[in-house]
């Protein structure tokens, strides 16, 4: 044990240096400029822990939950179940239509069939809805049953959907790790608070300020004196530059000056792309106020620059994207065959041949190749409309007069596809239409698991999805009856792919993803699996507003708390020095090293430090002291019994080690369980506790021993100051 | 050059101190029982008087969130608002700045708005028709600070607000969020309806009035928003928390059972629960607010308690395996005395840190330290007076003369005895090594003299001082070499 001491000491010294260097950037970020750090530290040690909401505040976001959408979805689900129920139990084809938020109408083939609506088929609906016979509209005598949701049920359902959205968001946040946000409901909204994050406006403003500084520097270098910058009200990403004329000279045309200075850096008419300026800037057209003042010009961050600012803002932005994602997955049967009304042609073909699509709409009509399967159906002459923007297609269909609107059982969906518009050019993303059955064949609720797997041919990551039993049965039925037809896989309102059913398929299928700007396919696939696993949101989340909020604990009370902690620690150190004399130094060293190591590990994991986290640290400090006390008391015991110093140290450490290990492992068990099952603040506590246990065993047993072994290696060593 | 002078130490507890922990256990157990009763009574009393066993903070109970805009030039900072709120008796309130809007402060309080059912009915009747617009829906979720209305045509919002105020629902009416465009079954938007949201002023106005009475009239320019918020700790988080606590207890039990002995496990768990319960009881008794930070404190206490108990048990285990023939009460008592100085030192040093934060800290930090102080005190005490007596009781009650439950078969083969030193069972020589599970088969030599352990210890030590060359010998190895497993003698 007393060999390789120098090597061990060197390793320990290296570790100390590494830990201190890892912690420094985080401390610097907490108290900016308190310790000026050389660039090589900040560049090489980028991982930081940060303070939680209670200690430094963060971003407060409010999302409204589209509760009515959730209610509608629930009703659609019931409608599908009713239709299936009548088909299987009564062998009757009924149509169930939803009206508004609270009504379903079951239309029977003939009024006599109303009698078949016994509780065993209606049962699925009667939990939510009441059978009514309304005074207006079709009545039961006409072969229509009306089911309506009572108001209390409606309110319940709405409240439930807020609760479900909350749970989903929380599990997504937990899947992302250690962010420790606050999440709570508020009326029909969700509040999400993320630590340490600025709001969009602040981030954009900061970027604009940087760019403005760069621009004035360039102007000054070109000999213009004292150009001034000024924020523009209403847009945090815009600023006004004024270049004053030199005395006695005519006013300067700022716009012309900038155009000239950046002549070869201006792209697309008025966007400046220059390395000397941190972000892309767009020259804005002068408004009424500026028209009379040629020496001023307004510049704003370009759209690209704004997007880049938010992408750079770190992991939490990505977290936000994941939170906001609805992750509604559904599979719809593609229907390119059903004739539209009395035209005898499918809808899109009818629209095209009916002259509804004209030039100048920005819509291209394509006749696609036939598809199908010998064993099943063959679809001839499918049509699709293409446009550069999804909104072009949406507004086209919305603007159709009633006689050209689709019946309720069909719908037009949209999806992005990449198309080679020009030979040899980069493929371009355009949107196309898909004609599908409005009601989903299989929904994401039946997803059992999802994982990322590479495509066997291209090695591009894709998401493989496994359905549960219900979903698998539905999928089998859907694919079995429709071999040769296509199925549209719809994720968050956009068709991702539309494979042809080659045969009856069961529980497994894959979703292929395209790259989106700012995110690799792998990242997109990883995020999607997390989201699919945590379940879809019951309804869309719409961000209502975001503000930055200060810390829960006043800066004052944090400072006082920190001071108090320092005094307490000082007292402990003093006590250890008095009580254990020279060995006390060793213990104090171990104690301090332990704290640095905990913080270094937290920085490495980019963990968030909150008050509960600090509780974990206090506990581990207690345990670190404890480890030393156990060892030292053992050594004293052996010394009292008359062993030599060397023997006492050896045996003391060995015997104490099992004690410490047992005590720490038992505590670690609690920590692991809390980390596994707890969420939010409990998890934060568990993280610091587990880190602390590992470091305190290391410092308390291994590091301190090194000091004693050094002493013991001295010739004639027979006394130890303990 | 061996220095033969004995080492001198600075000691708090002199070696040889013998406090009769085990003998006096009932006095202390009765103190514990009294404390537990007080805790339980406080919980029940609070439940009866306030409807909640603990003074639940906004984290658990939800509350209201009021965003106040202060007048330009009003000299108000968030610290002043905090102090004012505290003085006004808004317990558990918090105030945070909104840094981008210089003079706005977000206040969170536990109080919520409540509206009588009859008022709601009157309000609904008041807005059945607003001009041309007909009311389609009137929805006030329980305890919410908003009323959600839906009209079939766009109403005059001011008129809606005026009509409602007249009926007793004072608030500002605004265009509501559509809650998602109502999409018909054909995928097309349905005929438009016009949602209106009424943000009830209720609690906001009260907070404003109260704060202005402290900070001066006119300091608050307007109420930006005042809304009810739900609890941060959703039902999910609560079940997760309880589940994790139960799992933790279960796994600790298993660990102690396999690593030590089954009869140690209940003592550790009882001490842990005892400590956690007394901390919660202290919160019930003092009426301090129970929030997420308190949960963290309770978890800390649980961690500390089990850690402390295990160290004590470790020494008991060692002592018992060394002195198998002595009455277990005595060996346990001397083990407690052995570790006493360590127990006190550790508790004292940790207490010093926590006590400093309690004295100098403020607000939530103070409450947090309070929980830790209580927890450390009872945690230290419970290792001595709760965990150990429970261990002794389990040993006597369930194990008298039977050896280790799990190892009963193996013991028979090995011919070992029992942890209960003085139970004479002629057929069973030897003793159970408490560490039997580590695979250290006790020698089980039944013919050895009773005090062999002591002798063995000395011998080993002597051997060691001779062989100082640096060869590593663990104490465990020493014990293995030592003549072990002395027989059962009276």
Contacts between the chains, C-beta under 8 A, distances in Angstrom:
chain1	res1	chain2	res2	distance
A	1	B	470	7.7
A	1	B	472	4.9
A	2	B	470	5.6
A	54	B	293	7.9
A	54	B	364	7.6
A	57	B	96	6.3
A	57	B	97	7.5
A	57	B	99	7.5
A	60	B	106	7.6
A	64	B	177	4.7
A	64	B	179	7.3
A	65	B	179	7.8
A	66	B	178	7.9
A	66	B	179	5.3
A	66	B	180	3.1
A	67	B	179	5.1
A	67	B	180	7.6
A	68	B	178	7.6
A	68	B	179	4.0
A	68	B	180	5.3
A	68	B	182	6.1
A	69	B	179	7.0
A	69	B	180	3.4
A	69	B	183	7.5
A	72	B	180	7.9
A	72	B	182	7.1
A	72	B	183	6.6
A	76	B	185	7.5
A	97	B	185	5.4
A	98	B	184	7.6
A	98	B	185	4.9
A	99	B	184	7.9
A	99	B	185	7.9
A	100	B	182	6.6
A	100	B	190	6.4
A	101	B	182	6.4
A	151	B	137	7.9
A	151	B	139	7.6
A	154	B	139	7.9
A	155	B	139	6.1
A	155	B	141	6.3
A	158	B	139	7.9
A	158	B	141	7.4
A	159	B	141	6.2
A	163	B	234	7.4
A	166	B	234	6.0
A	166	B	236	8.0
A	167	B	234	7.0
A	167	B	236	5.2
A	170	B	234	7.1
A	170	B	236	6.5
A	170	B	237	7.5
A	182	B	232	5.5
A	183	B	232	7.0
A	183	B	234	8.0
A	184	B	62	7.5
A	184	B	229	5.7
A	184	B	230	5.2
A	184	B	231	6.3
A	184	B	232	4.5
A	184	B	234	7.6
A	185	B	229	7.2
A	185	B	230	3.6
A	185	B	234	7.8
A	186	B	65	7.0
A	186	B	227	5.6
A	186	B	228	6.7
A	186	B	229	4.5
A	186	B	230	6.4
A	187	B	141	6.9
A	187	B	144	4.9
A	187	B	145	6.6
A	187	B	146	4.9
A	187	B	227	6.2
A	187	B	228	6.5
A	188	B	141	7.7
A	188	B	146	7.8
A	188	B	148	7.4
A	188	B	177	7.5
A	188	B	179	6.9
A	191	B	229	6.6
A	199	B	100	6.8
A	201	B	100	7.0
A	202	B	100	6.3
A	398	B	188	7.3
A	398	B	189	7.9
A	405	B	186	6.9
A	405	B	188	6.6
A	406	B	186	5.9
A	406	B	187	7.3
A	406	B	188	8.0
A	407	B	186	6.7
A	408	B	184	7.2
A	408	B	185	4.2
A	408	B	186	4.1
A	409	B	185	7.9
A	410	B	186	7.9
A	411	B	186	7.0
A	411	B	187	3.9
A	412	B	187	7.0
A	438	B	185	6.6
A	438	B	186	6.9
A	438	B	187	5.8
A	539	B	180	6.4
A	540	B	180	6.0
A	542	B	177	7.1
A	544	B	177	7.2
A	547	B	98	5.4
A	547	B	100	6.6
A	547	B	101	7.3
A	548	B	98	6.7
A	548	B	99	5.2
A	548	B	100	5.3
A	549	B	96	4.7
A	549	B	97	7.0
A	549	B	98	6.0
A	549	B	99	7.7
A	549	B	106	5.8
A	550	B	78	6.5
A	550	B	96	4.4
A	550	B	97	3.5
A	550	B	98	7.3
A	550	B	99	6.0
A	551	B	96	6.6
A	552	B	94	5.4
A	552	B	96	6.1
A	552	B	364	7.6
A	553	B	363	6.5
A	553	B	364	6.1
A	553	B	365	7.1
A	554	B	78	6.5
A	554	B	79	5.5
A	554	B	82	6.3
A	554	B	363	7.2
A	556	B	79	5.9
A	556	B	362	7.5
A	557	B	361	6.8
A	557	B	362	4.6
A	557	B	363	4.8
A	557	B	364	7.5
A	557	B	365	5.9
A	560	B	360	5.8
A	560	B	361	5.8
A	560	B	362	5.7
A	560	B	365	7.5
A	561	B	357	5.9
A	561	B	360	7.7
A	561	B	361	4.7
A	561	B	362	7.8
A	561	B	365	4.3
A	563	B	360	6.3
A	564	B	356	4.7
A	564	B	357	4.2
A	564	B	358	7.9
A	564	B	359	7.0
A	564	B	360	3.5
A	564	B	361	5.2
A	564	B	365	7.8
A	565	B	353	6.6
A	565	B	356	7.0
A	565	B	357	5.7
A	567	B	356	4.8
A	567	B	360	6.9
A	568	B	352	5.3
A	568	B	353	3.5
A	568	B	354	7.1
A	568	B	355	7.0
A	568	B	356	3.3
A	568	B	357	6.3
A	569	B	353	6.1
A	571	B	352	4.8
A	571	B	353	7.7
A	571	B	356	6.9
A	572	B	349	4.6
A	572	B	352	5.5
A	572	B	353	6.2
A	575	B	348	7.8
A	575	B	349	6.3
A	575	B	352	7.2
A	576	B	349	7.4
A	578	B	10	6.6
A	579	B	10	5.3
A	579	B	12	8.0
A	579	B	345	7.4
A	580	B	10	7.7
A	581	B	10	7.3
A	611	B	293	5.3
A	611	B	296	6.9
A	611	B	364	6.8
A	611	B	365	7.4
A	611	B	368	6.6
A	612	B	292	7.0
A	612	B	293	6.3
A	612	B	295	7.6
A	612	B	296	3.2
A	612	B	299	7.8
A	615	B	293	7.8
A	615	B	296	4.5
A	615	B	297	6.1
A	615	B	299	7.4
A	615	B	300	4.7
A	615	B	368	7.0
A	615	B	372	7.5
A	616	B	296	7.8
A	616	B	300	7.1
A	618	B	300	6.9
A	618	B	350	7.5
A	618	B	353	6.4
A	618	B	354	6.8
A	618	B	372	7.1
A	619	B	300	4.7
A	619	B	303	5.3
A	619	B	304	6.0
A	621	B	350	7.3
A	621	B	353	6.7
A	622	B	304	6.4
A	622	B	346	6.6
A	622	B	349	7.2
A	622	B	350	3.6
A	622	B	353	7.6
A	623	B	304	7.9
A	623	B	307	6.0
A	625	B	345	7.9
A	625	B	346	6.1
A	625	B	349	4.9
A	625	B	350	6.9
A	626	B	307	7.1
A	626	B	311	7.3
A	626	B	342	7.6
A	626	B	346	4.3
A	629	B	342	5.1
A	629	B	345	4.9
A	629	B	346	5.4
A	629	B	349	7.9
A	630	B	311	6.5
A	630	B	342	5.8
A	633	B	339	7.8
A	633	B	341	6.1
A	633	B	342	4.7
A	633	B	345	7.8
A	636	B	7	7.5
A	636	B	9	5.6
A	637	B	15	7.9
A	637	B	338	7.5
A	638	B	461	7.9
A	639	B	6	7.7
A	639	B	7	4.6
A	640	B	6	7.4
A	640	B	7	7.3
A	640	B	15	5.9
A	641	B	457	7.8
A	641	B	461	6.6
A	642	B	6	7.6
A	642	B	461	7.1
A	643	B	461	5.3
A	643	B	464	6.9
A	643	B	465	6.6
A	644	B	2	7.5
A	644	B	464	7.9
A	644	B	465	5.1
A	644	B	468	6.7
A	645	B	7	8.0
A	646	B	468	5.8
A	647	B	461	7.1
A	647	B	464	4.7
A	647	B	465	5.9
A	647	B	468	7.0
A	650	B	472	6.6
A	650	B	473	7.1
A	651	B	464	7.6
A	651	B	473	7.7
A	651	B	474	7.7
A	651	B	475	4.8
A	651	B	478	7.4
A	654	B	472	8.0
A	654	B	474	4.2
A	654	B	475	5.2
A	654	B	476	7.2
A	655	B	474	7.7
A	655	B	475	4.2
A	655	B	476	7.8
A	658	B	314	7.3
A	658	B	476	7.5
A	659	B	310	8.0
A	659	B	311	5.9
A	659	B	314	4.4
A	659	B	315	7.6
A	662	B	259	6.0
A	662	B	260	7.7
A	662	B	310	5.4
A	662	B	314	5.8
A	663	B	307	4.8
A	663	B	308	7.9
A	663	B	310	4.2
A	663	B	311	5.0
A	663	B	314	7.2
A	664	B	307	7.3
A	665	B	255	6.9
A	665	B	259	7.9
A	666	B	252	5.7
A	666	B	255	5.7
A	666	B	256	6.7
A	666	B	268	7.6
A	666	B	306	5.3
A	666	B	307	6.9
A	666	B	310	5.0
A	667	B	303	4.9
A	667	B	306	6.0
A	667	B	307	4.9
A	669	B	248	6.7
A	669	B	251	4.7
A	669	B	252	5.4
A	669	B	255	5.6
A	670	B	248	4.4
A	670	B	251	7.8
A	670	B	252	6.4
A	670	B	299	7.9
A	670	B	302	6.4
A	670	B	303	5.8
A	670	B	306	6.7
A	671	B	303	7.3
A	673	B	244	5.4
A	673	B	247	4.6
A	673	B	248	4.1
A	673	B	251	5.9
A	674	B	244	5.1
A	674	B	248	6.4
A	674	B	299	6.7
A	676	B	244	7.2
A	676	B	247	7.8
A	677	B	240	5.6
A	677	B	243	5.3
A	677	B	244	3.7
A	677	B	247	6.1
A	678	B	240	5.8
A	678	B	241	6.3
A	678	B	244	4.7
A	679	B	236	7.6
A	679	B	237	5.9
A	679	B	240	5.5
A	680	B	232	7.8
A	680	B	237	6.2
A	680	B	292	7.8
A	681	B	292	4.9
A	681	B	293	8.0
A	681	B	295	7.0
A	681	B	296	6.2
A	682	B	237	8.0
A	682	B	240	7.5
A	682	B	241	6.2
A	682	B	244	6.8
A	682	B	295	6.9
A	682	B	296	7.6
A	682	B	299	7.0
A	685	B	296	5.0
A	685	B	299	5.6
A	685	B	300	7.5
A	689	B	303	6.3
A	716	B	1	5.3
A	718	B	1	7.2
A	718	B	2	5.6
A	718	B	3	5.2
A	719	B	3	5.7
A	719	B	7	7.0
A	720	B	7	7.4
A	722	B	7	7.4
A	722	B	9	6.9
